[in-house]
Amino acid sequence: MAQTPLLDKVKSPADLKALNDRELRQLADELRTETISAVSETGGHLGAGLGVVELTVALHAVFDTPRDRLIWDVSHQSYPHKILTGRRDRIRTLRQQNGLSGFTKRSESPYDPFGAAHSSTSISAALGFTMARELGGAPDPALGDAIAVIGDGAISAGMAFEAMNNAGHLGRRMFVVLNDNEMSIAPPTGAMSSYLSRIYADKPVQDLKQAMKGAISLLPGPFQEGARRAKDLLKHVTVGGTLFEELGFNYLGPIDGHDLDQLLWVFRTLRERADEPMLVHILTKKGKGYGPAEDAADRGHARAKFDLVTGTQKKAPSNAPSYTKIFAQSLISEAERDDKIVAVTAAMPDGTGLDLFAKQFPKRMFDVAIAEQHGVTFCAALAAGGMKPFCAMYSTFLQRGYDQVVHDVAIQRLPVRFAIDRAGLVGADGATHAGSYDVAYLANLPGFVVMAAADEAELVHMVATAVAHDSGPIAFRFPRGEGEGVEMPATGVPIEIGKGRMIRQGSRVAILSFGTRLGEVLKACEALGAKGITPTVADARFAKPLDRDMILELARTHEALITIEEGAIGGFGSHVAQLLADEGVFDTGLKYRSMVLPDIFIDQASPRAMYDIAAMNAPHIEAKVLAVLGVAQVGKRA
């Protein structure tokens, strides 16, 4: 275990005030060592945190947190911040059940003033805190300055520019630190990324200490040197200066984000003198200080537990291909036969499997950067233009494009194919990344087809179904992780729209499954069989349109009907209940139960543990069947 004598003395950021600059440099080295050590044991987002170690030390040394609100955009880079803010003793519980969150979380610490996990919210939040201060808001602790730290990938999203435009108009003192590491999750794409690169492409990082000699005020003086270098780059977009200046921010940079002396000097100067919105552009290296991360293609973005010396990840052996890989392979197979198929993702080519698609069809894959709203509307117009777009996004991120799903896709009945990854409960990233709501928010839209794959073979067929469906929008959802290990079809075969499938015939109670809980349902049936109970099991496949005939037949021939889905209330089970009510089935005494995710946000744990909390694993399904049949006590004694 590496020695960390200075870090051992730090219980809160206030302890940094007693350290001189040389000691702060040593503290940064120790903080980097501790971060690497902790993540090697827990897994998690490594590279982003290593890239902001010096920045984290500088901000906490100069500003007065938690009175000054330090807001980390996305906040996957906040592990060093957590170590400095009284949570070092729990840092090895990161992303584990009952442990520290992998992101900032208001309920976890007063040093986390604003929770995150999605991108591009920090500037809006910083402006909100700033105006709350101006208007006399009096939370505890009292409001000081607001500092947003946002990456070059996150600042490409529209919400960041909306916030900057508003902040520039209001003109109040606040700070935005643009952490430019040229590497978000995937290499950032788009004009914004190119613009940032061009700002400093022709000259090395400026020596701000030299540039500021003799300066007596921030503006217009030498602080604008970095901006002047960019004066002519965007004349076709803005007139008379940089994009940031046109939005009302005073721009400073770019500066070396790993030169702690320079960072301390700049932030101390700004804290004393700034009276308007300031944007400080710093250059950092993701994975800084740990060779295996620096040398990795993703700079150590997300890591399983790893060997501290070699960086080798300790991943469990795979028993079956992942759903994501099956989706990508199926889409590639379909695209080989149909040149109208295109794929769109929002800064997640690796996570959605579309990096594989891009290798085969580079001109037919579009990474629109962190811009889900644009991505959805882009797909809508691609569809209107005669293409077959697959919009591949995580369920939790598709939420950000919901208005566009409604107005630009559904109302216009455009055949956009939504491939919704990370459906259901996803594990260590917790509530912010759970795919809990897409069934409910899509199945209530007229003309929308909504499917869920019960296993990886079904996913192959659903990709084929989406390709063949041209009369309106269609979505299919699948979870994170490995498939069930079922036999795979040679090729996908389109499923009849709105047609479920019978899995096994039984009596008394029918279980209607939507999605990958089907495996748990069958395990429950094995246990029930030992008690002399043999449920009928069906795979709904479709939440919309429902298989009316199959559902009504199940209701007619059984005492009880139980639905189960990996989604929140208002989804598949609610649509089934509406059908049964409309058809008068409840008038004849059918017992109906719906197993859905509970009305709570479930914190991080393993997926299985999260489904235990949700009461949706095999023992819970067994108990539900026994209870609805009135034999629960018998079941407990068996």
LOMIKE-908539 format. One record per residue (C-alpha): x, y, z. Coordinates in steps of 0.1 Angstrom, whole numbers, plus 5000, padded with zeros to 4 digits. Example, Ala and Ser with C-alpha at 12.3 -4.5 7.8 and 13.67 -1.06 7.14 Angstrom:
# residues 2
512349555078 513749895071 
***
This chain:
# residues 638
500050005000 501550344989 502250595016 499850905016 501051115046 499451445035 496151285023 495951095056 495551435073 492751565050 489351515065 487651795046 488652055020 489252305048 492352115056 493852215023 493952575034 496852495057 498952345030 501452545009 501652504971 504452244973 502452034997 499352074975 501351924946 502351634968 498751594979 497651574942 500151284937 498851104967 495251164956 495951014922 497550704939 494550664962 492050694933 493850424913 494050194943 490450234952 489050174917 491349874912 489249714940 485849844931 485849894894 484250214880 485050524860 488850554863 490150774835 487851074840 488851104877 492551074870 492351354845 490951604870 493151534901 495051864899 491852054891 490051894921 492851994944 492952344931 489252404933 488952284968 492152464979 490952804965 487252804969 485252755001 483252434995 480552345004 479552715007 480852754972 478852514951 481152284931 479052104904 480651824884 478951764850 478051394846 480151354878 481751024869 485051214875 484151284911 486051004929 488951234938 486451494950 484751234972 488151134987 488851494997 485351565011 485251325040 484351005022 487850845019 486950585045 484050465022 485750504988 486150124985 482450084986 481950274953 479050154932 478249874956 475049804975 474750045004 478050204993 479050534977 477450634945 479550644914 478250994908 477551294929 474451264951 472851534972 471751284999 475351155002 477251475012 476851855015 479851864991 477551724964 475252024959 473651884927 473351524917 474251414882 474951114860 473651244827 475551514809 475351884802 473351994833 476052164853 475952514838 472152534843 472652424879 475452674885 473252954872 470352844893 472552854925 473953194914 470453344910 469253184942 472053364959 471253694942 467553664952 468253594989 467953214990 469153085023 469852715023 472352555047 475252605040 474752965027 475253024990 478653144978 480053114943 478952844918 481552654898 480552414870 483052164857 482052034822 483851824797 484451894760 482051614751 479251734774 479552094763 478551994728 474951924740 472352184734 471352224771 474852354779 474552624753 471052714764 472452764799 475452964787 473253194767 471053264797 473953304820 475653544796 472453754794 472053774832 475753864836 476253744871 479553624885 479853244881 482553014869 482552744842 485552524839 485752354805 487752034810 488951964776 490551614774 489551544737 488051214750 484651174766 483450814765 484150794728 486251044709 483951354708 482451434674 481151744657 481952104650 482252194686 485051944692 486852064661 486552424672 488152354706 490952174689 491552464665 491752714694 495152574704 496252374674 498952614662 500552714695 501452554728 499552624759 500252984769 502253074800 499453264818 501753374846 503953564821 500853684802 499353824833 502354024845 501254374852 497554314847 495354514870 491954394859 490554094842 489254264811 490054334784 493754264793 495953964787 493353724801 491853744766 495053604749 493553264744 490453404730 492353634706 494053324691 490553204682 489253544669 489053444633 487853084636 484153134638 483553454618 481053264597 479153184628 479653484651 480853834645 483653984665 485053714688 484853364701 481753164705 481953174743 482453554743 479453594720 477453394746 478453654772 481353474790 484753604795 487053334781 490353244796 492652974782 493452724771 495752644801 497452324813 495052144836 497851934851 500052234861 498752284896 500752604902 499052764872 495652644882 496052774917 497253114905 494353144879 491653044904 492953264931 493053564907 489553494895 488153444929 489453784940 488653984908 485953824886 482553994886 481053844854 480553494840 483953334834 484853034813 488252874821 489352634793 491852374807 493552094788 493851764806 494651404797 492151134806 493750854826 496651094836 499350934857 498450564852 500050404822 497450134815 494750394814 496650644793 497550384768 493950244765 491750344736 489150484759 491750624784 490450394811 486850524810 484950234827 486849954844 486049624861 488249554891 491849544878 495449444887 497149754901 500449674885 499449564850 495949724847 494549394835 490849384842 489349094863 486249034843 484148724849 484248474821 481348514797 478848224794 476848374766 477148674742 475849004755 472549134742 474349444729 476649234708 473749024695 471949344685 474949474667 475649144648 471949114638 471849474626 475049414605 473549104590 470349284581 472349584567 474349354544 471049274527 469449614529 471449924520 468750164533 469550064569 471550324589 472450344626 472450654649 473750684684 474450964708 478150944719 477850574728 479150374698 480850124720 478150094746 475450034720 477549804698 477450044669 481250054668 481049714652 478449844627 480650144619 483649914610 481449744584 479450044572 481350364581 479150584559 475950444574 476650504611 476250844627 477450944662 475651264668 477551334701 475751404733 472651524716 469751274720 467151534710 468851604677 469551234672 465851144674 464751414650 467751334627 466350974625 462851104618 464051294587 466251004576 463050794577 461151064559 463951054533 463450684526 466050534549 465550284576 467150444607 467950254639 468150494668 470350304693 470250464727 470250344763 466750364778 467850624804 469350854777 466350814753 464350994779 466151314770 464751294735 461151224745 459551544731 461151464697 459851104700 456351244704 456351534680 458851444653 458451064651 455050954665 452751224653 454251204618 454050824619 457650794607 459250444608 462150514631 463450194647 464350244684 466849994697 466650054735 469649914754 470049884792 466449814797 465449734833 467749754863 471449784853 473449744885 476349954897 475350284880 472150284901 468850474897 470250734872 470950464846 468050224852 465850164821 462650174840 460250404821 460550354783 457650104781 455350344799 456350644779 456350474745 453350244747 450950534753 451850694720 449350624691 450750404664 453850294683 454949934683 456749834715 458549504719 460749344745 463049044739 462748754763 466148624753 468948674727 467248464700 464148674703 466248984700 467548864666 463948824654 462949164667 465749334648 464349164617 460849274627 461949634630 463649624596 460449494580 458149744597 457550054576 454150184587 455250374618 457750384647 458750064664 460850004695 462449694710 464149684744 466849454758 468949454790 472549494799 474649184802 474748834789 471948644772 470348334784 472548094764 469647974742 470147824707 470548104682 468748124648 470748134616 468948454606 466148674620 462548614610 460048894613 457448834641 453848904633 453049244649 451149214681 451548834683 452848674715 453848314721 452848034744 455847894764 454147614784 450547514791 449347464826 446247534847 444647764873 447148054870 448748204839 451848414840 452248664811 455848784809 457149084790 460949084786 463748894802 462048804835 460848504815 463848314828 462948384864 459348294857 460447944845 462647904876 459647984897 457547734878 460047454886 459647534923 455847554920 455747224902 457247054933 454147194951 451747054925 451047384909 451647414871 451247764858 450647844821 453448064809 453248304779 455748554764 453848864754 456549004731 454449314725 453349584750 451749754720 449749634702 448749364727 447949014716 444349054725 443348694715 446048534736 445448754766 441648704766 442048334762 444448314791 441948514812 439048294801 440747964809 442448044842 441448164877 444248414879 446448604855 449848764866 451848994844 455549074850 457749334833 461049514839 459549854840 457650104861 453950114867 451950244837 453550014812 452649664799 450649554830 448549864829 447749814792 446749454799 444549574828 442849824805 442149554780 440649324806 438549604820 437249714786 436249354778 434449314811 436649024822 436849154858 433049134859 433348754860 435848734888 439348694873 442148744898 444648984882 448049084896 450749294879 454449274889 456249594881 459149784895 458249944928 457550314932 461050394944 464350474929 466550174936 470150254945 473150074930 473749704937 474149394915 471249354891 470149044910 470149234943 468249524927 465549274914 465449134949 464649474962 462049504934 460649164945 460849034909 463148724911 461948364910 461148334947 459048644945 457148524915 456548184932 455248374963 452948584941 451448274925 450848104959 449248424973 446948484944 445748114946 445248144983 447847884992 450748095003 450747945038 450847595023 453647705002 455647825032 455247495050 456147285019 
***
